[in-house]
Amino acid sequence: MAGADIGDLEVEYVTDALRNGWYDNKYYYCETLEKEFAAYHNRKYALMTPNCTSAIHLILAALGVDENSEVIVPECTWIASAVSSVHLGAKVIFCDIEKDSWCLDPESVRGAITKNTKAIIVVDLFGNMANWKELQKISEEYNIPLIEDAAEALGSKIDNKRAGSFGLASTFSFHNTKTMTTGEGGMLLLDDDKLFDKCVKFRDLGRGPNTKPYINELVGYKFMPFNVQAALGLAQFHRLEELVQIKRDHLNFYRNELSELDLQFNHEPENVVNGAWITSIVLGKSYNLDKTTFINRLQLIGVPSRPFFYPLSCLPPFNDQNKYQHQNQNSYDISNRGINLPGALNLSDSNLKFICNGIKKVLLGNNNRT
């Protein structure tokens, strides 16, 4: 389903970090990756973190999100987009997704804003790009910051602007399933000097570069990265265009091979380049199949797949399906018909062909089709 591509460059950088990345060089690879990653996304600052979740947590904490706050999050996303708000005591408000992009619906957001809304988290789902023009208008109109969760969108662009360059701040994941990996890891990007200073101190238990030894200026977190992890990340980053192209090749292969079927793929209109972290499909309603049945039938013939993200409001930690399934109808409908296809970086064309043949076998032989 997912997995990394590790080559000689990664071995070279990691070996150097192990041999030489201590003492005065103990953060060399961390700082180099931060600098280059920020420049690539036209951001002023970058802070590497243990994962994307902690990156989201840092920026929300720096914005003062607390028990008196509400944070808007898309209904269909990985739970990490929402948990930091919960940890900080805030109320999470789930908004619907668009039918085409599967990203946050601006009109749903507009209807959910209250005087307590402290932030809007926008997720570029599966490499798809959100309707940033409309979301930015809402942000400016209500003076509510947008946080871009670009964990799945490294390499994506809209109107020639990279995912990760939108909103007050943006976050990335370098989990072992991602296009670029450090095993676990994340990055926070931002431009505001004061927020950056706060995030630096929150990241390291209240300490900044000018803090006196053993003086903690605030109660922070232990969200520091380490050099060996960053060495792997820097090598992966230096191969980024190659890695993104593999993902895009997967998407195009699936599209071409399955073009005869009634399927919706990752959204890629003319103004978007989709980094395609994972290829997702939504079954046409004519098949009369839900994702669980489809996944089980694929599994019987040896084809792996995973479900489209479930609406967060239906999961046990939130348990608010009765409210949201009527309010966020796109989310519940699309999730029910969606699956993720294998996207490991080592997949061969024969692997992809086998997967596509399996999908055709299940769908074209489906007796329930209407």
C-alpha positions in Angstrom: 0.0 0.0 0.0 2.7 2.5 0.9 6.5 2.6 1.4 9.6 4.6 0.8 12.3 4.7 -1.9 15.7 4.8 -0.1 18.9 5.0 -2.2 22.6 5.7 -2.0 22.2 9.4 -1.3 20.2 8.7 1.9 22.8 6.2 3.1 25.5 8.8 2.4 23.8 11.6 4.4 22.8 9.4 7.3 26.2 7.9 7.5 27.8 11.3 7.6 25.3 12.4 10.3 26.2 9.3 12.4 29.9 9.9 12.0 30.1 13.7 12.1 26.8 15.1 13.2 27.5 15.7 16.9 29.0 18.5 19.0 29.1 21.7 17.0 27.3 19.9 14.1 24.5 18.3 16.2 21.8 20.3 14.3 23.5 20.7 11.0 21.1 18.5 9.0 18.0 19.8 10.9 18.9 23.4 10.1 19.9 22.8 6.5 16.7 20.9 5.8 14.6 23.7 7.5 16.4 26.4 5.4 16.0 24.6 2.1 12.5 23.4 2.7 11.3 27.0 3.6 12.9 28.4 0.5 11.4 25.8 -1.7 7.9 26.8 -0.5 8.7 30.6 -0.5 8.3 30.8 3.3 10.4 32.8 5.7 10.8 30.1 8.4 10.6 26.4 8.9 10.7 24.3 12.1 11.2 20.6 11.9 9.1 18.5 14.3 8.7 14.9 15.4 5.6 14.6 13.2 3.0 16.7 11.4 0.6 16.5 14.4 3.1 18.3 16.6 3.6 20.9 13.9 -0.1 21.6 14.0 -0.1 21.7 17.8 2.8 24.2 17.8 1.0 26.8 15.6 -2.3 26.4 17.4 -0.6 26.8 20.8 1.2 29.9 19.5 -2.2 31.3 18.3 -3.6 30.9 21.8 -6.1 28.2 21.1 -7.7 27.1 24.4 -10.9 25.8 26.0 -12.7 29.0 24.9 -11.8 28.4 21.2 -13.4 26.7 18.3 -11.4 25.3 15.4 -12.9 24.4 12.0 -11.6 21.2 10.5 -12.8 19.3 7.4 -15.0 16.3 8.1 -12.9 13.9 5.9 -9.3 13.9 6.9 -6.9 11.9 9.1 -7.7 12.5 12.7 -4.3 14.2 13.3 -5.8 17.3 11.7 -8.2 17.6 14.7 -6.5 16.1 17.7 -4.3 19.1 18.6 -7.3 21.3 19.0 -8.8 18.7 21.4 -5.6 18.5 23.4 -5.6 22.2 23.8 -9.2 22.1 25.0 -10.9 23.7 22.0 -14.1 22.6 20.4 -13.7 21.0 17.0 -16.2 22.0 14.3 -16.5 19.7 11.3 -17.3 21.2 7.9 -18.2 19.5 4.7 -15.9 18.8 1.7 -16.4 19.7 -1.9 -17.6 17.0 -4.3 -14.7 17.4 -6.7 -11.7 18.3 -4.7 -12.6 16.4 -1.5 -11.2 19.5 0.4 -12.9 21.9 2.7 -16.1 23.5 1.3 -15.9 27.3 1.7 -19.7 27.7 2.0 -19.8 25.1 4.8 -17.0 27.0 6.5 -18.8 30.3 6.2 -21.9 28.9 7.9 -19.9 27.5 10.8 -18.0 30.6 11.9 -18.8 32.0 15.3 -17.3 34.6 17.6 -15.2 31.8 19.1 -13.7 30.5 15.9 -9.9 30.8 16.4 -8.5 29.0 13.3 -9.5 27.1 10.2 -7.5 24.1 9.3 -7.5 23.4 5.6 -6.3 19.9 4.4 -5.0 19.3 0.9 -6.5 15.8 0.8 -4.5 13.1 -1.0 -2.6 15.8 -2.9 -5.7 17.6 -4.0 -5.7 21.4 -3.7 -8.4 23.2 -1.8 -10.4 26.2 -3.1 -7.8 28.6 -1.7 -9.1 31.8 -3.3 -12.5 31.5 -1.6 -11.1 30.3 1.7 -8.6 33.2 1.8 -11.5 35.6 1.2 -13.3 34.2 4.2 -10.2 34.4 6.3 -9.7 38.1 5.4 -13.4 38.9 5.9 -13.6 37.4 9.4 -10.0 37.9 10.4 -9.5 34.2 11.2 -6.2 32.5 10.3 -6.0 29.6 7.9 -3.7 26.7 8.7 -2.7 24.6 5.7 -2.4 20.9 6.5 -0.3 19.9 3.5 0.8 16.6 5.0 -0.4 14.8 1.9 0.3 17.4 -0.7 4.1 17.7 -1.0 4.7 18.5 -4.7 1.2 19.8 -5.5 0.5 23.2 -6.9 -2.4 25.4 -7.7 -2.1 28.4 -10.0 1.7 27.6 -10.0 1.8 28.2 -6.2 3.0 25.3 -4.1 1.0 23.5 -1.4 2.6 24.7 1.8 2.7 28.3 0.8 -0.9 29.1 1.8 -2.4 30.5 5.0 -0.8 31.9 8.1 1.2 28.7 8.5 1.4 25.3 6.9 2.4 21.8 8.0 3.9 18.7 6.4 4.3 15.0 7.3 7.4 12.9 6.7 5.8 9.7 8.0 7.1 6.4 6.5 4.1 6.3 4.2 4.7 9.7 2.7 6.3 10.7 -0.6 9.3 12.1 1.3 10.0 10.4 4.6 12.2 10.6 7.7 10.4 7.5 9.2 8.5 9.8 11.4 8.8 13.6 11.2 7.1 16.8 10.2 7.6 20.5 9.4 6.0 23.8 10.3 6.3 26.7 7.8 5.4 30.3 8.6 6.4 33.9 7.9 5.4 35.9 11.0 8.4 36.8 13.2 6.5 36.8 16.5 4.7 33.6 15.9 8.0 32.0 14.8 9.6 33.1 18.1 6.7 31.6 20.1 6.9 28.3 18.1 10.6 28.0 18.6 10.1 28.3 22.4 7.1 26.0 22.5 9.1 23.4 20.5 11.8 23.1 23.1 10.3 23.4 26.6 10.2 27.2 26.6 13.7 27.8 25.4 14.9 29.9 22.4 18.3 30.6 20.9 19.0 33.5 23.3 17.5 31.9 26.5 19.9 31.6 29.4 20.9 28.0 30.4 18.2 26.2 32.4 15.8 29.2 32.2 12.4 28.2 30.7 10.4 31.2 29.5 7.1 29.3 29.2 5.7 25.8 29.6 6.4 24.3 26.2 6.6 20.9 24.6 9.4 18.5 23.7 8.9 18.6 19.9 12.6 18.7 18.8 13.9 16.8 15.8 17.2 15.0 15.6 20.1 15.1 13.2 20.0 11.6 11.8 16.3 11.9 11.0 16.9 15.2 9.3 19.9 13.7 7.3 17.5 11.1 5.8 15.0 13.9 5.1 17.5 16.2 3.4 18.5 13.4 1.0 14.9 12.6 0.3 14.3 16.3 -0.3 17.2 16.5 -2.7 15.4 13.7 -4.7 11.9 15.3 -4.3 11.1 15.8 -8.0 12.0 12.2 -8.8 9.8 10.9 -5.9 6.8 13.1 -6.8 7.0 12.0 -10.4 6.7 8.4 -9.4 3.5 9.2 -7.5 2.2 11.1 -10.5 3.0 8.2 -12.7 0.9 6.0 -10.5 -2.0 8.3 -10.7 -1.8 8.5 -14.5 -1.4 4.8 -14.9 -4.5 4.1 -12.8 -6.5 6.8 -14.7 -5.5 5.4 -18.1 -6.1 1.7 -17.2 -9.4 2.3 -15.5 -10.8 5.0 -17.9 -13.6 2.7 -19.0 -15.0 2.6 -15.5 -17.3 5.0 -13.7 -14.8 6.3 -11.2 -13.8 9.7 -9.8 -10.0 10.2 -9.3 -7.8 12.7 -7.5 -8.9 16.2 -8.6 -6.5 17.8 -11.2 -8.1 20.6 -13.1 -6.0 22.7 -15.5 -4.7 25.0 -12.8 -3.6 22.2 -10.5 -0.6 19.8 -10.5 -1.5 17.0 -8.1 1.4 15.5 -6.1 -0.7 12.4 -5.8 0.6 11.1 -2.4 -1.9 8.4 -2.9 -4.3 7.6 -5.7 -7.9 7.5 -4.5 -11.1 6.6 -6.3 -14.7 7.2 -5.6 -17.1 4.6 -7.1 -19.9 5.8 -9.3 -23.3 5.3 -7.7 -24.2 2.9 -10.6 -22.1 0.2 -9.0 -24.3 0.2 -5.9 -21.2 -0.7 -3.8 -20.0 0.7 -0.5 -16.3 0.9 0.2 -16.2 -2.0 2.7 -17.8 -4.4 0.3 -15.5 -3.3 -2.5 -12.4 -3.6 -0.3 -13.4 -7.1 0.8 -14.0 -8.3 -2.8 -10.6 -6.9 -3.9 -9.0 -8.6 -0.9 -10.4 -12.0 -2.0 -8.4 -11.8 -5.3 -5.2 -10.5 -3.6 -5.6 -6.7 -4.3 -4.8 -4.5 -1.3 -6.7 -1.3 -0.7 -7.6 1.0 2.1 -10.8 3.0 2.9 -11.2 6.7 2.1 -11.0 8.5 5.4 -14.2 8.1 7.5 -16.0 11.3 8.5 -14.4 12.2 11.8 -17.7 13.0 13.4 -18.7 9.3 13.2 -15.6 8.0 15.0 -15.8 7.0 18.7 -13.8 10.0 20.0 -16.3 12.5 18.6 -19.5 10.4 18.3 -21.6 13.1 16.7 -22.9 11.4 13.6 -26.5 12.3 14.2 -25.7 16.0 13.9 -23.2 16.0 11.1 -24.3 13.3 8.6 -27.2 15.6 7.5 -25.0 18.7 7.7 -22.0 17.3 5.9 -23.7 15.2 3.2 -20.9 15.2 0.7 -18.5 13.9 3.3 -20.6 10.9 4.3 -21.5 10.1 0.7 -18.0 10.3 -0.8 -16.4 8.5 2.1 -18.9 5.7 1.8 -17.9 5.1 -1.8 -14.2 5.9 -1.7 -11.0 3.8 -1.4 -7.3 4.4 -1.6 -5.2 2.4 -4.1 -1.7 1.0 -3.5 0.9 3.7 -3.8 4.2 2.3 -2.6 7.2 3.9 -4.3 8.5 0.5 -5.4 5.5 -0.6 -7.3 6.2 -1.9 -10.8 4.0 -1.5 -13.9 3.2 -5.2 -13.6 2.0 -4.6 -10.0 -0.1 -1.7 -11.1 -1.5 -3.7 -14.0 -2.5 -6.5 -11.6 -4.3 -4.0 -9.3 -6.2 -2.5 -12.2 -7.2 -5.9 -13.6 -8.5 -6.8 -10.1 -10.6 -3.6 -10.0 -12.0 -4.3 -13.4 -12.8 -7.9 -12.4 -14.8 -6.8 -9.4 -16.6 -3.8 -11.0 -17.4 -5.3 -14.4 -18.6 -8.5 -12.8 -20.6 -6.7 -10.2 -24.2 -8.2 -10.1 -25.5 -5.3 -8.1 -24.9 -2.6 -10.7 -27.8 -0.4 -11.5 
